[in-house]
């Protein structure tokens, strides 16, 4: 299949063990070598992975040519704490953010969403722009032969992505409400969308068309993940709330070998990715589960590259229970 110019990107999460931390740099290096638009790094609820998230972001900045994207959440943080964190990321060299509401920490009372001062991702988008504007209010350019410096009329801007939900946010009452939420995020300054996981191309394509017709102008990247085991499929369903894709589930359950399940997951994700690109998706955002082999194989099969996929399936983290 011929190579396309579609953009693609990856998502990682901070390592949760010493073994995973030791393995993750090699995974990042392999992902970066494929030439993604960016690599995003998740951020735990209530700042639970703040230090390790920043460590991963710094590794990407200092050891690859890829732009890192930092996740930020609304859950459990004050304006002051979030302001300080945004400045910390900016000072480290981060210029891309994913602003999400975030999942509440475990153990909250019924009805408690765990939110702090920032009540929505649209407010978080506004805060990121405001902190960046205050931090770098304008640019200066030296004038040859003169001691003065010319003030530039523009300043450096950041990219702020937001979540999109092709099959609806769990708290949403309708698709229209999800589209309205995207429009509010756009009005706040968001300039990219990344979707929640889904299993059918039509779910994304119909949602993206409705968003465009409603006035959403930024690109919306479909988020997909190669599912290479029944345990991972169950974990995806738990996280996303999506309905079970019975055909994929049956194939994974009856296949006796790890190599066979890996092939099933890659082939299924590649087919989904191809249908998305053929339908007009501006690119792909691949959830890696901190493993490089499967996502690189998916990209290779849909002709996005150059990619030299590694057939090794050794994980950096154990499979979810």
N, C-alpha and C positions, 0 to 999 in steps of 0.2 A: 504494500500500500504506500502511496506517495506521501511524503512528509507535508504537513500542513503548517500554517503560521499561527494557529490558535494559541492563545496564552494558556499557561497552566501554572499551578502553584500547589504547595504541599502544606499540611498541618502536622505539627508534632506536639507532644505534651512533655513537660519536665520529667526527668527520670525519677522513679519512685524507689530505687534501690541502688546500692553501690555497683552491682553487676550491670544494671541498666545504664547507669551514668558512664561506666567505662566503655560500653558498646555504642552509645549514642553518637559520639563524634564521627565514627566511621560511617554510620548511617547518614548523618548530615552531609558528609563529604560526597557520598554517592549520589544523594539527592541533588546537591548543589551542582555537581558535574553535568547533570541533565539540562541545566539552564533554565530553571523556573523563574517566573516573574517575581515571586517572593516565597518565603517560608514562614508560616505563622506558628506562634508558640502559645499554647493555652495558658491560662492563669486561673488558679484555683479559687473557689469561692472564699470570700472574706480574707483574701490575701494569703491563702494557705500554701501557695507555691511561689510567692513573690521572689525570694532569693534564687531559687532554682530556675524559674522562668527567665530572670535577667541573665543568669549564667549562660543559658542556652542561646539567648538572643545575642549576647556578647560574642559567643563562639562563632555564630554565623557571621556577625559583623567583621570579626578580626581574622577569620580563617577562610572565608569564601568571598566570591564576588556577587553574592545574592543578597537582596534586600530582605531583612527580617521584618516581620509584622508582629507587634505585641498585642495580646488580648487584654482588654480592660473590662471589668464588670461593675455593675451598680451595687451589688449585694454587699451590705454590711460596712460600707465605707462612708466617712464624712467628706464634705467638700475639701476640707484641709488635707486629709489623708490622700484623697484622689489627686488633688492639685500637686502634692509633693511627689506622688508616684509618677504622674505624667511628666513632671520636670526631670525626674530621675531617668526615665526612658529617653526623653529628648536629649539630655546631657550625655547619655551613652551613645547617641547617634541614631536612635530609632526615629524614622520618619513615616512609618506606616502603623496603623492601629486598627484593631477590630473592636468596636464598642458594642457590648452586649449587656443585656439585663443581668444574665447569669442565674445559675441554679442556687436556690437557698441552701445553707448548710443543713446537715442532718440534725434531727432532734428538735426542730422548731415546733412550737405549739400550732395547732390547727388554725389556719387563717393568717399566720404570720409569714410574710413573704421574705423576711430577712433584709429588706431594703434599708439603706441608710439615708443620707441627705439627698442622694441622686435617685429620682424615682423612675426614670426611664432611660433607655439607650439614647433617645434624642437629646436629653439633657446632658448625657455624657459626651455626645458628639460636640455639642456647643462648648462644653468645658475644655475639651482638648484643643479646639480652635482658639479659645480665649487664652489658654495658657501659652500656646505657641505664639500668639500675637503679642502677648505681654513680654515673653522671653526674647523674641526677635521682632521688635516693632517696625523696623525698617532695615534696609541694607545700605551699605556704604561702598563706594568705589573710589580708589585713589585717582587723583587727576595728575597726569604726568607734568612735572615742572612746577607744580603748585603745592603749597602746604595743605590746602583745603581738600576736602573729600566731597564728592558729589553724592547726595542722597538719592538712592534709587526709589522709584515709585512703587516697586513691587517688593514683597517679602517672600521668604521661603514658606511654602505651604506644605501641609501634611496630607497624606491619603488616609481617609477614615472609612473603613468598611463596616457594614452592619449586617445583621442576620436577616435572612428571608426564609419564609416557611411555605413551600409549595403546597403542603397539605394542611396548613393552618397551625398557628401557635396553639399549644394546649389550652391557653386561657382565652383564645379567640372564639367569637360566636359565629363568624362568617369569613369567607374569602375577602369580602369587601373591607372588613375590619383590618385584615392583614395588609391589604393594599394601602389603606389609609395610614397604617403605622409606618409603612415604607415611605409614603409621601411626607409624613412628619419628620422622619429621619433625614430625608433629602432636604427639606426646608431648613433643618438644623445644620446642614453642611456635609452630610454623608456623600461620598462619591463612588462607592462600590458596594455591591451586595454579594453575600455568599450564603448559599442555601444550607438549611438543615439537610441531613441525609434523607434520601427517598429511594424508591426501588423501581419506578416506572418513568420512562422518558416523558410520557404525556403529562404527568403531574407537573413537571418543571415547565414544559413548553406552554401549557395552558396558563400557568401562573405568570410566566414571563410576559406573555402576550397581553394578559389583563393588566399587568403592572404598566406596560408601555402605553396602552390605550388610556390608562388613568393619569398618565403624566410623569411616570418615573423615567428619568432620562439616564441614570447611571447604569453601567453594565451589571448584570446579575450572574455570577458564576455558579454553576451547579456543583454542589458538593457530593462526591461519591466515594465509596470505599470498597476495595476488593474484599469480599467475605470468604475466608478460606477455612472456616470451621463452623460447626453448629454452635459452639460456645460463643464465638464472635458474633454470629448472627443474632443469637439471643441477647447479647449485650447491646448490639445496635438497636434492636427493637425496644429494649428497656430504656435506652437513652433518648430515642427519637419518638417513641409512642406510635410508630408506624405499624400497619397491619403486616402479618407474616406473609412474605412472598413464598407461597407453598411450593412452586416448582424448584426454586433454589434450595429451600429447606430440605426437600426430599432428596435432591441430588447429593447434598452434603451429608445427609444422614446415612445413605446407603453406600457411599464410597468408603472403602475400608482403609485406604492409604492416605498419608499426609500429602504425598506428591499429587495424588489424584484430586484431593480437595483443593489444593493450591491451584491446579489447572482449572477446576470448575469455577473457583472464585474469580480468577483472572479473566477467563473467557466471558463470564457473565458480566463483569464490570466493563470489559472492553466493548461488549455489545451495547451496553447502556450508554457508554461514552460516545460511541459512534453515532447512535441514534440522536443523542443530544447535539453533537456537532453538526450532523446533517440537518437537524431542525433549526439551526441558527444560533445555538449557544455560543457566547463569545470566548469560551474556553472551558477549562476544567479545574476544579479545586479538589485535590485528592487527600482524603484523610488517611494517613499512613499507618496509624497504630504503632508508630516508631519502628517501622520496618520498611526497607527500601525495595526489596525484590519484587513484590506483587505490584506496587504502583508503577514502577519502571516498566514492568512487562506490559501493563495496561497501555501506557503511553506508546510503547513500541508497536503494539498491535493496531493502534489507531493512527499511526504514522506521525506522531508528534516526536520530535527529537532535535538533535541526535541523541539517542539513548542506547546504551549498551547494557541491557538488563542482566542482572546477576540472578542466576537460578537458585541461589542459596535461600533457604527459608528460615534460617536461624533467627529467632526473635530476640529483640532487646528486652522484652518484658515477657512474663509468662502469660499464657492465654487466660482470658477472664473466666471466672468460674460460672 
